[in-house]
Structure formats: C-alpha cells, structure tokens
Amino acid sequence: MPIFATAAGGLASNLTALEAPGFRISSNMAAIKALFPGLTLYEILGVPKTASTEELKKAYRKKALLYHPDRNSEETAKEKFQALSLAHSILADAGKRSEYDRTASTG
C-alpha cells in the first residue's frame, strides 16, 4: 500500500484513509493543486465531468503509466503518481465524487 509523501503538502497517509469516516477531500486538495496547478481532478485525469466509472479507470491507467516513478525520472513523479491515485479514488467513489463536485467550485 503506497504511503503518500508529505513533501507534496500533506496528502492522505495512505489509501485506506479514504475509507475513514472523517475523511475530508478538502484537506488533500492543496497538495494536489500544488502538483497540478489550475487543474480540476477531472482535468488531471483527462476526462470530462460526465465521465463514467469505466472512462475514469481507463484514463487513470494511462496517466498512471505516465507518472509512475519506475517509468518517470522527474523529481516529483512519485508525488504526482500518488496525487493521481488520490484523484482517481475520489472520482471513482460516487459519494466522494458528489462531495468534490459540490465543493470544487467553492474551494
């Protein structure tokens, strides 16, 4: 299970944090925005806001290959890969996606 780098601004300590009852999307958005400035989670994955679960999965797999630290020597590749994983986890879960859609325009 991947541990997210705190150098990226405090991403969730691991993916199981997404399942915690008190998980707040907003607490991780600053870190994601620092790595992908000016982009929404949808833009990070390269999908429209109306994307299906299957479209999200396909886009995530393509982007994961691009940012995977074993394939990308960029200094921030690991953090970007982890942020991409978090973005996918949020958008793939209907409840978290709904919360993100409600709060993204205000936060």
HELIX and SHEET records of a PDB file:
HELIX    1   1 THR A    6  ALA A    8  5                                   3    
HELIX    2   2 LEU A   15  GLU A   19  5                                   5    
HELIX    3   3 SER A   26  LEU A   35  1                                  10    
HELIX    4   4 LEU A   41  LEU A   45  1                                   5    
HELIX    5   5 THR A   53  TYR A   67  1                                  15    
HELIX    6   6 ALA A   77  ALA A   92  1                                  16    
HELIX    7   7 ALA A   94  ALA A  104  1                                  11    
END                                                                             
